[in-house]
Amino acid sequence: MKQSLNKILQIFLPLVCSVAVLVFTVLCMRNFREGFFYEHASVITSVAVSVEIIYIGTALVFLLKKSQLIYKLMLTGLVLAALLLVGLFLLQVTGILAKITSREALLELIDSTGVWGPLVFIVLQALQVFLLPIPGTLTVGVGAFLFRPLEAFLYSFAGIFIGSIVGFWIGRVIGYKAAAWLVGKESLDKWLEKIKGKDRRILTAMFILPVFPDDVLCFVAGLSTMTWKYFIILQIISRALSVALTSFSIGGNIIPYNTWWGILCWALIGAAIVGLFILIYKKGDEMEAWFFKKFGRKKKAQGEDPETDDKEKN
Protein backbone atom coordinates (compact mmCIF):
# COMPACT_ATOMS: atom_id res chain seq x y z
CA MET A 1 0.00 0.00 0.00
CA LYS A 2 2.74 2.44 0.99
CA GLN A 3 4.81 1.53 -2.06
CA SER A 4 1.80 2.20 -4.29
CA LEU A 5 1.27 5.54 -2.56
CA ASN A 6 4.92 6.48 -3.08
CA LYS A 7 4.70 5.61 -6.78
CA ILE A 8 1.54 7.70 -7.13
CA LEU A 9 3.25 10.66 -5.44
CA GLN A 10 6.33 10.25 -7.64
CA ILE A 11 4.12 10.53 -10.71
CA PHE A 12 1.64 13.06 -9.30
CA LEU A 13 4.14 15.70 -8.12
CA PRO A 14 6.09 16.18 -11.39
CA LEU A 15 2.86 15.96 -13.43
CA VAL A 16 1.07 18.64 -11.40
CA CYS A 17 4.14 20.89 -11.35
CA SER A 18 4.64 20.51 -15.11
CA VAL A 19 1.03 21.45 -15.84
CA ALA A 20 1.17 24.33 -13.34
CA VAL A 21 4.35 25.76 -14.89
CA LEU A 22 2.92 25.73 -18.40
CA VAL A 23 -0.55 27.03 -17.46
CA PHE A 24 0.57 29.76 -15.08
CA THR A 25 3.28 30.96 -17.48
CA VAL A 26 0.52 31.74 -19.97
CA LEU A 27 -1.79 33.24 -17.31
CA CYS A 28 0.93 35.43 -15.82
CA MET A 29 1.97 36.79 -19.21
CA ARG A 30 -1.65 37.66 -20.01
CA ASN A 31 -1.99 39.60 -16.78
CA PHE A 32 0.80 42.10 -17.51
CA ARG A 33 -0.82 45.39 -18.48
CA GLU A 34 2.24 47.50 -19.26
CA GLY A 35 5.99 47.43 -19.66
CA PHE A 36 8.35 45.13 -21.50
CA PHE A 37 6.48 41.91 -20.75
CA TYR A 38 3.19 43.40 -21.98
CA GLU A 39 4.70 44.70 -25.21
CA HIS A 40 6.41 41.38 -26.07
CA ALA A 41 3.96 39.00 -24.39
CA SER A 42 3.40 36.67 -27.34
CA VAL A 43 7.11 36.17 -28.09
CA ILE A 44 8.12 35.75 -24.43
CA THR A 45 5.26 33.30 -23.82
CA SER A 46 6.22 31.17 -26.84
CA VAL A 47 9.91 31.07 -25.87
CA ALA A 48 9.17 30.41 -22.19
CA VAL A 49 6.73 27.58 -22.89
CA SER A 50 9.14 26.01 -25.41
CA VAL A 51 12.01 26.10 -22.89
CA GLU A 52 9.75 24.63 -20.19
CA ILE A 53 8.67 21.77 -22.44
CA ILE A 54 12.32 21.00 -23.26
CA TYR A 55 13.20 21.16 -19.55
CA ILE A 56 10.34 18.81 -18.61
CA GLY A 57 11.30 16.41 -21.40
CA THR A 58 14.94 16.40 -20.28
CA ALA A 59 13.91 15.67 -16.69
CA LEU A 60 11.82 12.76 -17.96
CA VAL A 61 14.80 11.38 -19.88
CA PHE A 62 16.97 11.44 -16.75
CA LEU A 63 14.15 9.73 -14.82
CA LEU A 64 13.90 6.95 -17.40
CA LYS A 65 17.70 6.55 -17.34
CA LYS A 66 17.47 6.33 -13.55
CA SER A 67 19.84 9.29 -13.05
CA GLN A 68 18.21 10.10 -9.74
CA LEU A 69 20.58 12.88 -8.66
CA ILE A 70 20.11 14.99 -11.79
CA TYR A 71 16.38 14.19 -11.97
CA LYS A 72 15.79 15.29 -8.37
CA LEU A 73 17.69 18.53 -9.00
CA MET A 74 15.57 19.21 -12.08
CA LEU A 75 12.39 18.27 -10.21
CA THR A 76 13.31 20.74 -7.47
CA GLY A 77 13.71 23.43 -10.13
CA LEU A 78 10.31 22.51 -11.55
CA VAL A 79 8.64 22.73 -8.14
CA LEU A 80 10.25 26.11 -7.48
CA ALA A 81 9.15 27.44 -10.88
CA ALA A 82 5.58 26.29 -10.23
CA LEU A 83 5.49 27.94 -6.79
CA LEU A 84 6.96 31.20 -8.12
CA LEU A 85 4.53 31.37 -11.04
CA VAL A 86 1.52 30.64 -8.83
CA GLY A 87 2.73 33.32 -6.40
CA LEU A 88 3.21 35.82 -9.23
CA PHE A 89 -0.30 35.10 -10.55
CA LEU A 90 -1.82 35.68 -7.09
CA LEU A 91 0.07 38.97 -6.76
CA GLN A 92 -1.28 40.02 -10.17
CA VAL A 93 -4.94 39.19 -9.60
CA THR A 94 -4.97 40.72 -6.11
CA GLY A 95 -3.40 43.97 -7.39
CA ILE A 96 -0.50 43.71 -4.95
CA LEU A 97 2.09 43.49 -7.73
CA ALA A 98 1.08 46.92 -9.06
CA LYS A 99 1.89 48.43 -5.67
CA ILE A 100 5.41 46.99 -5.61
CA THR A 101 7.38 49.58 -7.54
CA SER A 102 10.67 49.16 -5.65
CA ARG A 103 12.30 47.05 -2.95
CA GLU A 104 11.48 49.78 -0.44
CA ALA A 105 7.82 49.54 -1.41
CA LEU A 106 8.00 45.77 -0.96
CA LEU A 107 9.52 46.15 2.51
CA GLU A 108 6.78 48.62 3.46
CA LEU A 109 4.13 46.21 2.20
CA ILE A 110 5.59 43.36 4.26
CA ASP A 111 5.82 45.63 7.32
CA SER A 112 2.12 46.45 6.90
CA THR A 113 1.24 42.77 7.42
CA GLY A 114 2.52 42.93 11.00
CA VAL A 115 3.61 39.56 12.36
CA TRP A 116 1.98 37.60 9.55
CA GLY A 117 4.65 38.23 6.92
CA PRO A 118 7.55 37.02 9.10
CA LEU A 119 5.43 34.20 10.54
CA VAL A 120 4.55 32.82 7.10
CA PHE A 121 8.20 33.02 6.06
CA ILE A 122 9.36 31.21 9.21
CA VAL A 123 6.81 28.43 8.62
CA LEU A 124 7.96 28.04 4.99
CA GLN A 125 11.59 27.91 6.12
CA ALA A 126 10.71 25.16 8.60
CA LEU A 127 8.76 23.19 5.98
CA GLN A 128 11.62 23.29 3.46
CA VAL A 129 13.80 21.37 5.91
CA PHE A 130 11.59 18.32 6.40
CA LEU A 131 8.86 18.50 3.74
CA LEU A 132 9.34 20.86 0.77
CA PRO A 133 12.02 19.98 -1.85
CA ILE A 134 13.51 23.48 -1.85
CA PRO A 135 17.20 24.25 -1.17
CA GLY A 136 17.70 26.19 2.06
CA THR A 137 20.24 28.53 0.46
CA LEU A 138 17.58 29.65 -2.01
CA THR A 139 14.96 30.36 0.64
CA VAL A 140 17.48 32.26 2.77
CA GLY A 141 18.39 34.29 -0.32
CA VAL A 142 14.71 35.11 -0.85
CA GLY A 143 14.52 36.17 2.79
CA ALA A 144 17.48 38.50 2.29
CA PHE A 145 15.51 40.19 -0.49
CA LEU A 146 12.17 40.30 1.32
CA PHE A 147 13.50 41.51 4.67
CA ARG A 148 16.31 43.61 6.08
CA PRO A 149 19.57 41.67 6.64
CA LEU A 150 19.23 41.14 10.40
CA GLU A 151 15.55 40.26 10.08
CA ALA A 152 16.31 37.82 7.24
CA PHE A 153 18.92 36.12 9.41
CA LEU A 154 16.65 35.85 12.47
CA TYR A 155 13.58 34.63 10.57
CA SER A 156 15.56 32.17 8.45
CA PHE A 157 17.48 30.80 11.41
CA ALA A 158 14.28 30.41 13.46
CA GLY A 159 12.49 28.54 10.67
CA ILE A 160 15.41 26.30 9.72
CA PHE A 161 16.17 25.53 13.37
CA ILE A 162 12.54 24.56 14.02
CA GLY A 163 12.48 22.44 10.87
CA SER A 164 15.72 20.72 11.92
CA ILE A 165 14.25 19.89 15.33
CA VAL A 166 11.13 18.48 13.65
CA GLY A 167 13.27 16.33 11.34
CA PHE A 168 15.28 15.00 14.28
CA TRP A 169 12.05 14.38 16.24
CA ILE A 170 10.53 12.41 13.36
CA GLY A 171 13.58 10.16 13.21
CA ARG A 172 13.85 9.77 16.97
CA VAL A 173 10.16 9.45 17.95
CA ILE A 174 8.13 8.36 14.91
CA GLY A 175 10.94 6.26 13.50
CA TYR A 176 12.55 4.93 10.37
CA LYS A 177 9.44 4.41 8.22
CA ALA A 178 8.29 8.03 8.52
CA ALA A 179 11.78 9.35 7.80
CA ALA A 180 12.15 7.03 4.79
CA TRP A 181 8.80 8.17 3.41
CA LEU A 182 9.77 11.85 3.67
CA VAL A 183 13.34 11.77 2.35
CA GLY A 184 13.40 8.53 0.39
CA LYS A 185 14.45 5.08 1.59
CA GLU A 186 17.47 4.88 -0.70
CA SER A 187 18.89 8.20 0.44
CA LEU A 188 18.21 7.50 4.11
CA ASP A 189 19.78 4.03 4.00
CA LYS A 190 22.83 5.40 2.19
CA TRP A 191 23.65 7.94 4.92
CA LEU A 192 22.76 5.61 7.79
CA GLU A 193 25.22 3.06 6.43
CA LYS A 194 27.94 5.67 6.02
CA ILE A 195 27.71 6.95 9.61
CA LYS A 196 27.28 3.56 11.25
CA GLY A 197 29.51 3.15 14.28
CA LYS A 198 30.82 6.72 14.51
CA ASP A 199 27.62 8.64 13.93
CA ARG A 200 28.21 11.60 16.24
CA ARG A 201 31.71 12.37 14.98
CA ILE A 202 30.77 12.04 11.31
CA LEU A 203 27.47 13.94 11.60
CA THR A 204 29.19 16.81 13.39
CA ALA A 205 31.65 17.21 10.53
CA MET A 206 28.87 16.87 7.95
CA PHE A 207 26.69 19.58 9.48
CA ILE A 208 29.62 22.01 9.63
CA LEU A 209 30.90 21.34 6.10
CA PRO A 210 28.79 22.87 3.29
CA VAL A 211 28.84 19.93 0.86
CA PHE A 212 26.47 17.56 2.67
CA PRO A 213 22.60 17.50 2.70
CA ASP A 214 21.90 19.01 6.11
CA ASP A 215 18.12 18.52 5.88
CA VAL A 216 18.36 14.77 5.24
CA LEU A 217 20.99 14.48 7.95
CA CYS A 218 18.51 15.78 10.54
CA PHE A 219 16.44 12.61 10.05
CA VAL A 220 19.61 10.52 10.06
CA ALA A 221 20.71 12.13 13.33
CA GLY A 222 17.34 11.27 14.85
CA LEU A 223 17.93 7.62 13.99
CA SER A 224 21.49 7.68 15.35
CA THR A 225 22.86 7.62 18.90
CA MET A 226 23.18 11.43 18.96
CA THR A 227 21.48 12.97 21.99
CA TRP A 228 18.90 15.76 21.88
CA LYS A 229 21.22 18.15 23.72
CA TYR A 230 24.13 17.53 21.39
CA PHE A 231 21.94 17.89 18.29
CA ILE A 232 20.41 21.19 19.44
CA ILE A 233 23.81 22.72 20.23
CA LEU A 234 25.20 21.48 16.92
CA GLN A 235 22.27 22.99 15.00
CA ILE A 236 22.57 26.34 16.75
CA ILE A 237 26.22 26.59 15.76
CA SER A 238 26.15 25.12 12.24
CA ARG A 239 22.86 26.66 11.09
CA ALA A 240 23.72 30.08 12.51
CA LEU A 241 26.99 30.13 10.56
CA SER A 242 25.48 29.08 7.23
CA VAL A 243 22.37 31.29 7.52
CA ALA A 244 24.38 34.34 8.61
CA LEU A 245 26.82 33.94 5.73
CA THR A 246 23.99 33.79 3.19
CA SER A 247 21.78 36.47 4.75
CA PHE A 248 24.46 39.12 5.10
CA SER A 249 26.36 38.40 1.90
CA ILE A 250 23.47 38.25 -0.56
CA GLY A 251 22.19 41.67 0.46
CA GLY A 252 25.49 43.26 -0.52
CA ASN A 253 26.35 44.15 3.07
CA ILE A 254 29.66 42.28 3.06
CA ILE A 255 30.53 42.32 -0.63
CA PRO A 256 28.84 45.21 -2.49
CA TYR A 257 27.32 44.93 -5.95
CA ASN A 258 28.08 48.48 -7.08
CA THR A 259 31.90 48.47 -7.05
CA TRP A 260 34.36 46.85 -9.44
CA TRP A 261 35.98 44.78 -6.73
CA GLY A 262 32.60 43.68 -5.39
CA ILE A 263 31.49 42.52 -8.84
CA LEU A 264 34.82 40.73 -9.27
CA CYS A 265 34.43 38.98 -5.92
CA TRP A 266 30.91 37.83 -6.77
CA ALA A 267 32.09 36.58 -10.15
CA LEU A 268 34.87 34.60 -8.45
CA ILE A 269 32.42 33.22 -5.88
CA GLY A 270 30.06 32.19 -8.66
CA ALA A 271 32.91 30.51 -10.55
CA ALA A 272 34.00 28.75 -7.35
CA ILE A 273 30.46 27.43 -6.74
CA VAL A 274 30.23 26.13 -10.31
CA GLY A 275 33.69 24.57 -9.97
CA LEU A 276 32.74 22.97 -6.65
CA PHE A 277 29.57 21.53 -8.18
CA ILE A 278 31.52 20.05 -11.09
CA LEU A 279 34.16 18.67 -8.71
CA ILE A 280 31.52 17.04 -6.50
CA TYR A 281 29.73 15.65 -9.55
CA LYS A 282 32.90 14.12 -11.01
CA LYS A 283 34.87 13.26 -7.87
CA GLY A 284 32.01 12.85 -5.39
CA ASP A 285 32.66 9.17 -4.69
CA GLU A 286 36.37 9.75 -4.12
CA MET A 287 35.70 12.72 -1.83
CA GLU A 288 33.21 10.69 0.21
CA ALA A 289 35.69 7.81 0.47
CA TRP A 290 38.39 10.18 1.79
CA PHE A 291 35.93 11.81 4.21
CA PHE A 292 34.74 8.56 5.73
CA LYS A 293 38.28 7.24 5.91
CA LYS A 294 39.22 10.39 7.84
CA PHE A 295 36.21 10.60 10.17
CA GLY A 296 34.76 7.09 9.98
CA ARG A 297 35.12 3.96 11.97
CA LYS A 298 38.46 2.58 13.02
CA LYS A 299 39.12 -0.99 12.10
CA LYS A 300 38.16 -3.62 14.61
CA ALA A 301 41.76 -4.82 14.50
CA GLN A 302 42.66 -1.76 16.49
CA GLY A 303 40.53 -3.05 19.34
CA GLU A 304 37.75 -0.49 19.17
CA ASP A 305 34.07 -1.29 19.57
CA PRO A 306 32.25 1.50 17.70
CA GLU A 307 28.91 1.08 19.44
CA THR A 308 30.49 1.02 22.89
CA ASP A 309 32.55 4.11 22.04
CA ASP A 310 29.50 6.13 21.08
CA LYS A 311 27.53 5.02 24.13
CA GLU A 312 30.38 6.10 26.40
CA LYS A 313 30.46 9.51 24.72
CA ASN A 314 26.75 9.99 25.12
Secondary structure per residue as TSV (DSSP state, phi and psi in degrees):
chain	resnum	aa	ss	phi	psi
A	1	M	-	360.0	-47.1
A	2	K	H	-67.9	-37.0
A	3	Q	H	-65.4	-38.1
A	4	S	H	-65.1	-40.3
A	5	L	H	-64.1	-41.3
A	6	N	H	-63.1	-41.1
A	7	K	H	-64.5	-39.8
A	8	I	H	-63.2	-43.1
A	9	L	H	-65.3	-38.5
A	10	Q	H	-64.2	-30.6
A	11	I	H	-86.8	-39.9
A	12	F	H	-66.0	-45.2
A	13	L	H	-62.2	-54.0
A	14	P	H	-64.9	-33.1
A	15	L	H	-65.7	-48.5
A	16	V	H	-62.9	-44.0
A	17	C	H	-64.9	-39.2
A	18	S	H	-62.7	-47.3
A	19	V	H	-63.3	-42.5
A	20	A	H	-62.4	-43.2
A	21	V	H	-60.4	-47.4
A	22	L	H	-67.3	-46.4
A	23	V	H	-67.1	-47.4
A	24	F	H	-75.4	-21.0
A	25	T	H	-62.2	-46.3
A	26	V	H	-65.6	-45.1
A	27	L	H	-64.3	-42.5
A	28	C	H	-64.5	-42.3
A	29	M	H	-64.1	-34.8
A	30	R	H	-71.4	-21.1
A	31	N	T	-90.7	-4.1
A	32	F	-	-74.9	132.0
A	33	R	-	-111.3	-7.0
A	34	E	S	-162.7	169.7
A	35	G	S	88.6	-171.4
A	36	F	H	-60.4	-45.3
A	37	F	H	-64.7	-34.9
A	38	Y	H	-69.7	-41.9
A	39	E	H	-70.0	-29.9
A	40	H	T	-119.6	33.3
A	41	A	H	-58.3	-46.4
A	42	S	H	-64.3	-44.1
A	43	V	H	-66.2	-47.1
A	44	I	H	-63.1	-40.9
A	45	T	H	-62.6	-45.1
A	46	S	H	-62.1	-45.5
A	47	V	H	-65.8	-45.4
A	48	A	H	-62.1	-46.1
A	49	V	H	-64.6	-39.8
A	50	S	H	-62.3	-45.5
A	51	V	H	-62.4	-40.9
A	52	E	H	-64.6	-40.4
A	53	I	H	-64.2	-42.3
A	54	I	H	-63.1	-42.6
A	55	Y	H	-61.5	-46.6
A	56	I	H	-63.7	-42.0
A	57	G	H	-63.2	-40.3
A	58	T	H	-64.8	-41.2
A	59	A	H	-61.4	-39.3
A	60	L	H	-64.6	-39.5
A	61	V	H	-61.1	-45.5
A	62	F	H	-65.6	-32.6
A	63	L	H	-66.1	-45.5
A	64	L	H	-65.7	-31.4
A	65	K	T	-83.3	-0.4
A	66	K	T	61.4	34.1
A	67	S	-	-88.9	78.5
A	68	Q	H	-62.3	-38.2
A	69	L	H	-61.9	-50.9
A	70	I	H	-67.2	-40.2
A	71	Y	H	-61.7	-43.6
A	72	K	H	-66.4	-36.1
A	73	L	H	-63.6	-43.1
A	74	M	H	-69.4	-35.9
A	75	L	H	-65.3	-39.7
A	76	T	H	-60.1	-43.4
A	77	G	H	-61.6	-37.6
A	78	L	H	-66.9	-42.8
A	79	V	H	-62.5	-44.2
A	80	L	H	-62.2	-43.4
A	81	A	H	-62.0	-41.6
A	82	A	H	-63.1	-45.2
A	83	L	H	-63.5	-42.8
A	84	L	H	-64.7	-42.0
A	85	L	H	-68.6	-40.0
A	86	V	H	-63.7	-42.9
A	87	G	H	-62.0	-43.0
A	88	L	H	-61.8	-42.0
A	89	F	H	-62.3	-42.5
A	90	L	H	-64.6	-39.3
A	91	L	H	-64.4	-34.7
A	92	Q	H	-69.7	-50.2
A	93	V	H	-71.7	-25.2
A	94	T	H	-86.2	-9.6
A	95	G	T	83.0	2.3
A	96	I	H	-69.2	-36.8
A	97	L	H	-59.5	-36.7
A	98	A	H	-65.4	-24.4
A	99	K	H	-83.8	-16.2
A	100	I	-	-90.6	91.1
A	101	T	-	-99.6	-11.0
A	102	S	S	-160.9	170.6
A	103	R	H	-65.1	-35.0
A	104	E	H	-62.7	-40.1
A	105	A	H	-65.0	-37.4
A	106	L	H	-64.8	-43.2
A	107	L	H	-62.7	-40.1
A	108	E	H	-64.3	-39.6
A	109	L	H	-64.5	-42.4
A	110	I	H	-66.1	-40.3
A	111	D	H	-60.6	-33.1
A	112	S	H	-69.5	-16.6
A	113	T	T	-81.2	-6.8
A	114	G	T	70.2	-130.2
A	115	V	T	-81.0	-12.8
A	116	W	H	-68.7	-40.8
A	117	G	H	-58.7	-55.8
A	118	P	H	-61.0	-37.5
A	119	L	H	-64.6	-43.7
A	120	V	H	-62.5	-41.8
A	121	F	H	-64.7	-41.7
A	122	I	H	-62.1	-42.6
A	123	V	H	-62.9	-44.1
A	124	L	H	-63.3	-39.0
A	125	Q	H	-63.6	-38.7
A	126	A	H	-66.7	-42.8
A	127	L	H	-65.3	-33.7
A	128	Q	H	-67.6	-18.6
A	129	V	H	-75.4	-46.7
A	130	F	H	-116.3	-0.5
A	131	L	T	-137.2	-51.0
A	132	L	S	-85.3	135.1
A	133	P	-	-81.7	61.8
A	134	I	-	-123.8	129.3
A	135	P	-	-61.2	135.7
A	136	G	H	-62.5	-35.7
A	137	T	H	-60.3	-37.2
A	138	L	H	-67.5	-45.2
A	139	T	H	-68.1	-34.9
A	140	V	H	-65.6	-39.4
A	141	G	H	-61.7	-40.5
A	142	V	H	-62.9	-40.7
A	143	G	H	-62.2	-37.5
A	144	A	H	-64.9	-26.3
A	145	F	H	-84.2	-36.9
A	146	L	H	-79.1	-26.8
A	147	F	S	-127.0	171.0
A	148	R	-	-72.6	155.0
A	149	P	H	-50.2	-49.0
A	150	L	H	-66.3	-40.1
A	151	E	H	-63.7	-43.4
A	152	A	H	-58.9	-42.1
A	153	F	H	-63.9	-48.4
A	154	L	H	-64.4	-46.3
A	155	Y	H	-67.4	-42.5
A	156	S	H	-65.5	-45.4
A	157	F	H	-62.1	-43.7
A	158	A	H	-60.2	-47.8
A	159	G	H	-65.1	-46.6
A	160	I	H	-66.5	-38.4
A	161	F	H	-63.7	-45.2
A	162	I	H	-61.3	-45.1
A	163	G	H	-61.5	-38.2
A	164	S	H	-64.7	-41.6
A	165	I	H	-63.2	-41.2
A	166	V	H	-62.9	-43.8
A	167	G	H	-60.0	-45.2
A	168	F	H	-62.6	-42.4
A	169	W	H	-62.9	-41.0
A	170	I	I	-60.6	-46.0
A	171	G	I	-64.9	-42.2
A	172	R	I	-76.9	-41.2
A	173	V	I	-98.6	-52.1
A	174	I	I	-76.5	-40.9
A	175	G	-	112.2	-173.0
A	176	Y	H	-61.5	-44.6
A	177	K	H	-61.4	-42.3
A	178	A	H	-66.5	-42.3
A	179	A	H	-64.4	-42.0
A	180	A	H	-64.7	-37.0
A	181	W	H	-66.6	-35.9
A	182	L	H	-80.1	-40.1
A	183	V	H	-109.8	-8.0
A	184	G	-	99.9	128.2
A	185	K	H	-62.3	-41.3
A	186	E	H	-62.4	-45.8
A	187	S	H	-66.4	-42.9
A	188	L	H	-63.7	-46.3
A	189	D	H	-62.6	-37.3
A	190	K	H	-59.3	-48.7
A	191	W	H	-75.7	-32.8
A	192	L	H	-62.5	-40.0
A	193	E	H	-66.7	-37.8
A	194	K	H	-70.8	-29.9
A	195	I	H	-96.4	-2.5
A	196	K	T	-55.9	125.7
A	197	G	T	98.3	-32.3
A	198	K	-	-135.3	46.5
A	199	D	H	-62.5	-40.6
A	200	R	H	-68.4	-43.4
A	201	R	H	-63.3	-47.7
A	202	I	H	-67.5	-44.3
A	203	L	H	-63.7	-36.5
A	204	T	H	-59.5	-48.6
A	205	A	H	-63.1	-39.4
A	206	M	H	-65.1	-42.7
A	207	F	H	-66.6	-31.9
A	208	I	H	-79.6	-39.5
A	209	L	S	-76.3	144.0
A	210	P	T	-85.1	3.5
A	211	V	T	-101.2	4.3
A	212	F	S	-112.6	154.1
A	213	P	-	-77.1	89.7
A	214	D	H	-55.4	-39.5
A	215	D	H	-64.4	-45.4
A	216	V	H	-63.4	-37.7
A	217	L	H	-66.8	-21.0
A	218	C	H	-64.2	-42.0
A	219	F	H	-66.2	-41.8
A	220	V	H	-61.3	-42.6
A	221	A	H	-61.8	-37.4
A	222	G	H	-63.9	-28.6
A	223	L	T	-91.1	-1.6
A	224	S	S	-96.7	-170.5
A	225	T	S	-88.3	2.4
A	226	M	-	-63.0	135.4
A	227	T	-	-81.5	161.7
A	228	W	H	-58.8	-46.8
A	229	K	H	-59.9	-46.6
A	230	Y	H	-63.4	-43.1
A	231	F	H	-63.1	-43.9
A	232	I	H	-62.5	-46.1
A	233	I	H	-62.9	-42.1
A	234	L	H	-62.3	-41.0
A	235	Q	H	-68.4	-39.9
A	236	I	H	-58.6	-44.1
A	237	I	H	-73.2	-53.7
A	238	S	H	-68.8	-44.0
A	239	R	H	-68.5	-38.5
A	240	A	H	-61.7	-41.6
A	241	L	H	-64.2	-49.1
A	242	S	H	-68.6	-41.3
A	243	V	H	-68.7	-41.5
A	244	A	H	-62.6	-43.2
A	245	L	H	-60.2	-43.9
A	246	T	H	-71.5	-46.7
A	247	S	H	-61.2	-45.3
A	248	F	H	-85.8	-20.0
A	249	S	H	-86.9	-39.2
A	250	I	H	-64.7	-33.7
A	251	G	T	-74.9	0.2
A	252	G	T	79.0	15.5
A	253	N	S	-80.5	-27.8
A	254	I	S	-98.2	-50.4
A	255	I	S	-117.4	109.9
A	256	P	-	-70.6	159.1
A	257	Y	S	-96.7	-12.8
A	258	N	S	-106.0	18.8
A	259	T	S	-127.1	156.7
A	260	W	H	-63.8	-38.9
A	261	W	H	-73.0	-31.4
A	262	G	H	-66.0	-45.5
A	263	I	H	-61.6	-41.0
A	264	L	H	-62.5	-43.8
A	265	C	H	-61.7	-43.6
A	266	W	H	-65.7	-36.7
A	267	A	H	-63.5	-42.1
A	268	L	H	-66.9	-38.6
A	269	I	H	-63.9	-43.7
A	270	G	H	-61.1	-43.9
A	271	A	H	-63.3	-38.5
A	272	A	H	-65.5	-39.0
A	273	I	H	-65.0	-44.9
A	274	V	H	-61.7	-43.7
A	275	G	H	-62.2	-41.1
A	276	L	H	-64.0	-41.5
A	277	F	H	-61.0	-45.7
A	278	I	H	-63.5	-41.1
A	279	L	H	-62.7	-44.7
A	280	I	H	-64.9	-40.0
A	281	Y	H	-64.5	-41.4
A	282	K	H	-86.8	-36.5
A	283	K	H	-115.7	19.0
A	284	G	H	-57.3	-44.5
A	285	D	H	-63.8	-41.1
A	286	E	H	-68.0	-38.9
A	287	M	H	-65.0	-42.2
A	288	E	H	-63.7	-41.2
A	289	A	H	-61.3	-43.0
A	290	W	H	-64.5	-42.8
A	291	F	H	-61.0	-48.4
A	292	F	H	-73.7	-23.5
A	293	K	H	-70.5	-35.0
A	294	K	H	-76.2	-44.5
A	295	F	H	-107.8	-8.0
A	296	G	S	-79.6	-162.4
A	297	R	-	-70.0	145.0
A	298	K	-	-81.6	154.0
A	299	K	-	-67.7	147.0
A	300	K	G	-62.2	-22.9
A	301	A	G	-62.8	-21.1
A	302	Q	G	-83.8	-0.1
A	303	G	T	82.5	27.5
A	304	E	-	-111.6	132.8
A	305	D	-	-99.9	107.4
A	306	P	H	-57.7	-43.3
A	307	E	H	-67.3	-40.5
A	308	T	H	-64.0	-39.8
A	309	D	H	-61.0	-43.7
A	310	D	H	-69.7	-37.6
A	311	K	H	-64.6	-38.2
A	312	E	H	-64.4	-37.3
A	313	K	H	-69.0	-33.7
A	314	N	-	-81.7	360.0
